[in-house]
Amino acid sequence: MIKNVLSNNLLLAKKGIWVSEYRIESGLNCGGHAFATDGFLMGPILEEFRDNKENLITEVTTILNTALENSGRIIPKVKLELKVTAQGGVGTAEEQNFLLDYYKVDSVGWGTPFLLVPEVTSVDDATLEKLVNAKEKDLFLSDSSPLGVPFNNIRDSSKKVETQLGVKNGKLGSPCPKKFLALNPHTDGKTICTASSKYQKIKFNDLKVQLETGELTDNQFQKEFKSLTSKECLCNGLSTSVMHINNMDRKLENEGVSVCPGPNLAYYSKTSTLQDMTNHIYGKSSVMNRADRPNMYIKELGLYMDFLQNKLNDALSVMDKKQERYFGKFIKNMEDGITYYQDLFTNVKEVFSDKKAAI
């Protein structure tokens, strides 16, 4: 994993650019868009960075200084700072302290829990109530994003309801007034958003033709139609909550709100003040009522197992050699990660005394 990161940052170093922070975030146990790895789990990645941080600094510094010298720019006289930080599914002070102490990360990020802190995030009352009451079954990895990247979502969000109601009434897609995500190439040489009315009408007509000519079976048509109409206008949906709170005009945006909590939200069930959440993060008190929350590593492992199963289900009818290699690599990486966690939970008993059995 670190080799992939190094190759990308060496390209920047060759241009005289220093990357001062390497953020390691869980591919699935996070909010927003989810960028799953090929089965690489967070713990082994963190350990690889911990063990190779100094080598990373040395190698990148050498490339950087050479690039600066060759371009006649000033070479730093002091060692440049490089931070390694972590985020993704952290939910207790115990987990945070373990990341800081065992992996020597410079800081730990918390995101999703702050959706329940009105002092920090702008979430309208109706959406906030949904978040407070959300359980594991309500939080899922959707294909709602026009970017084509898996997107963490909550079932029956007002934006999802609004979108599906439009489909039911024969109104596909959204007006797309902002065009921030209009990135899909179109036949007119411009780009278009896959959540827009224009795109979905064109695509729907194409699908109907394919169905009529026999290129698609009825089941294939329904699957493609469901995928097409699942796309939400995130440009509007993710900003509408603020407009609700501040009573701003929403003629262009409509009323629906999109929200993208991570799976960790299921274990928080009340709103908190900033002080309460800060106390929770540093172990002075707890804002969680549930005692059955799994360790962040075990939760991520379960998410990857579900992700793999869904991928396998989708590929069963069209499995080719390339996919076989992908799944073989994915499973091998997960098996290595499971072995790593079994050893970790055995060797660090004072921190994770009850976690090995869960693996």
N, C-alpha and C positions, 0 to 999 in steps of 0.2 A: 504493500500500500504506500509506504513512504517513498518508494522509487517513483511511483506515478506523480506524487506531489512534487518530488524533487525535480523531475524532468520539466514540469510546467514552470516551476519557479526559477530554474536555471535559464529558461528563455527570457524571463524578466530581468534576471541578474545580468545577462549579456547585454541588455539595453540600459544598464545602470540603474535599475529599479530594485529597491530593497523591500521585501515583504516582511513587515514587522510583527504580524500575528498570524498564526496558523490555528484556525478554529476547527476543532473536531466535533462534528455534530452527528448524532445518530441518524442513519438514513431513513428510519421509519418511526422511531419513537420521538416524534417532534411535531410541531405545528406547521401550518402552511403547506407549501409544496414539499413533497417527499422525494428524495433522491436516493433510492435504495442502492446499496452496494451489491456486488456479486456474491453476497453471502458473508462478507467480512463483517464481524461484529465489533462493537465499540471498544470492549475491553482490550482485545489483542491489538487494535489500532493504537490505543492510548499507550500501551506498553512499548510498542515499536517506536513511537515518538519519544517516549521517555528515555529509552536506551540509546537512541541515535541522535538526540538533539544536538549534542556538541559536534558530532560529525557533520550534521546538516549545516550548522552555523559555519563551520570551517570551510566546507566545500562551496557553499553559496558565496561566502565572503571572498574567497579566492577568485571566483568568476566575476563577481561584482567589481572588485578592485582592478582587475585586468581591463574590464570594459571601461571603467572610469579613466584609467591611465591612457588607454588607446584613444579615447575621445578628448583628451586634454582637460578633463574635469578633476575636481578636488577629490582626493582619496581620504576618507575619514581617518582620523588619528586614533579614535577610540573605538572599542568594540561595539558594534551596533546591537541594539536590543532586539531579541526575537522571543516573542511570547507564544506559548502553546496553551490554548484555552479549550474548554469542553462545554458541551450543551446537549440536551436531549433526554427528556424523561426524568431528570433529577427531581426528587420530590421530598427528600428529608435532609436534615442537617448531617445525619450519618453518611448518606451517600455523597453529599458535597465534600465533607471532610475527607472521606476516603479518596476521592478524586484528587484533592489538593495534596494529601499526604503521601499516598501510594504512587500516584503517577506524576507527582510534582508539577501539575498544571498550574498556570499562573492565576487563573480565575475560572469560575464556573458560572455559566449562564442559566437563568431561569426565564421562561417565556410564558407558557400557557397558564400557569396559576394566576398571573397578573390580569387575565381576562376577568377575574372575579374581584378585582380591586378597582372600584370606580374612581378612586383618586388618581389612578395611573392610566387606565385605558377607557376610551369612550365607547361604551356599549349601551345601547338603548335598553329600556326596562324589559321589553318582551323577549329580546334575545338573551339578556342576562338571566331571565328566569329559566329559559331552555338550558343554558349552560350550567346553572346551579343544579338542575334536576337530571342532567345527563349521566347515563351509566355506560358501561362498556359497549353495550349493544347499540347505543345511540351515536357512537363515534366511529367513523369508518373512513377508509381510503377510497376516495371517489375519482371519477374521471370527469369532474366538473370543469376543470381548468381548460380554457381555450389554448393553452400552451402545449397541451398533450402530455403534461407531467402529472402523475398522481397527486391528488390534492386532499389533505385532511379536511373532513367535513363533519357536520352534525345533521342527523336525519331530521327531516321536516323543518329545516331552516325556512324562514319566510321567503328567501330568494328562491330556494328549491321549489317551494309550494307555488310561488308566482310563476316560475318557469314552466312547471308541469301543467298548471292551469291554462297557460297560453297554448301549450301543445294540445290539450284536450279541446280547446276552442278553435283549433286550426290556425293559431298564430305562432309560427315558429320563430325562435330567436329573439334577439333584443335590437333596439334601434342603433346601438353603437355610436353614441355622440362623441365620445372621447378618443376612441381609436388607439388607446395605449397598447392594446394587445392585438392590433391588426397586423399580424406578422406572417400570416399564411399567404403564399404566392397565389395570385389570381390570374385568370386568362387575359385580363386587360393590362397586365404588366404592373399593376399595383398590388398591394397586400391587403388582406382582409381578415377579420376576426372570425374564428369558427363558431363563436357564440352569436354572431350577428344574424339578423333576419335575412339579409341578402345572401350570405353564404349558405344558410340552412335551407332556404328555398331552392337554390340551385342544386345543392347536394341531394335534397329530397327528390327532386325531379330526376336526377341521374339514377338514384336508387330505384325509382319506379320503372324507369326504362330497363334497367338491369333485371328487375323482377319479371317484367313482361317478356323479355327476350330469353329468359331462362338462365341468365348468367348468375343469378342469385336464387336460392331456394327461399321459400317463405320464412323459414327459421333464420336464414342468413340475413334476409331483409329486415326482419324484426330486430335482430341483434344490432345491425348497422344503424337502424333508425333510433334505437334506444341510446346508442353511443352518441349519435349526432345531437339528439335533443337533450342530452344530459348536461351539455355545456352551459355554464352560467356566465353572465356578464360581470366579471369580477371587478372591472374598473369602477362600475357603479356599486355593486353589492358590498364591496369591502369598505366603501366610504359612506354609504347611506346611513349607517348607525350614527355617525357624528352629526349628520344633517337632521336626523330625528331629534336628537338631544337638544340641538340648537334651533329647532323650528325653522330650518332653512327650506327654501323652495326646492321641491323635488320633481318638478314637471318632467325633466329629462331623465331623471334617475329611477323613477317609479318608487315603490315603497319597500320592496324586498331587500333583506339584509343578508349578506354572505358573512360567514365567520369560519375560521379555520383552526380550531383548537387541536392540540395533540392528544394522543390517547391518555395521557396522564391526568387530563381534566376529570376523568371518571371518579377519581379518588378525592376530589374536593367538592363539597356540597353546600357551601355557603359563601356569601360575599365577605370580604375582609377589608379592614383598613390597611393602609400602607404600613403602619406600625405593627399590626398583627402579622402581616406577611413577612416583614423583616424579622420579627421575633421567631417566626416559624423557620425561616431560612437558616438562622444562626442557632437554632436549637433551644431557644428560651421558652418557647411554648409551641403548641401545635394548632393548626387550623383545619386539620383533617379529622373527620369523625370516624372514618372507616379504618378497621384494623386489618383488613384482608388485602391491602395493596401489595403487589409483588415487588420485589427488588427491581430496580431499573434495568439490570442486565437480563433478568428472567423475562421481564415484560418485552424487551426488545427481541429476545430470542423467539418468543411466542409470535410476535408480529412478523418476523422473518419466515417462520414456519408457515403461517397463514399466507403470506405473500408468495412463497414458493408453491404452495398447493394450488393457489389460484392461477399462477403462471402455468403450472403443469396441466391443469384442467383446460385452459385455453389452447394449449399446444397439442393435446392428445391426438386430435384428428389430422393435424398437419405437421407432425414432428419430422424435422429433417436433421441432417448430420450437424449442422451449425448449432441448432437448438440442443441437440444431445450433448455437444461439447459444453455449451453454456450451462446446462443443468448439472452436468457432471462436476464442473468447476464450482458452481454455486453450492452444491451439496458438500463437496470436499471442504470448502472454506467454512461452512457451518459446522461440520464435524470437528474441524480443528478448533473452532471457537468454543464448542461444547466441552472438548477436552481441556481447553485452557481454563474455562470457568470451574470445572470440577477440581482441577488442581488449585486454582485460586481460592475457592471456598474451603478447601481442605487446609491450605497453608496459612490463611488469614482468619483463623477461627474466631478470634476476639471481635472481629468486625461482622463477619457473616456466618454466625454459628448455626443458623437454621436454613441456609440457602442451598446447600449442596443437594439435599433431597429433592428440592423443587426442580433442579436440572434433570 
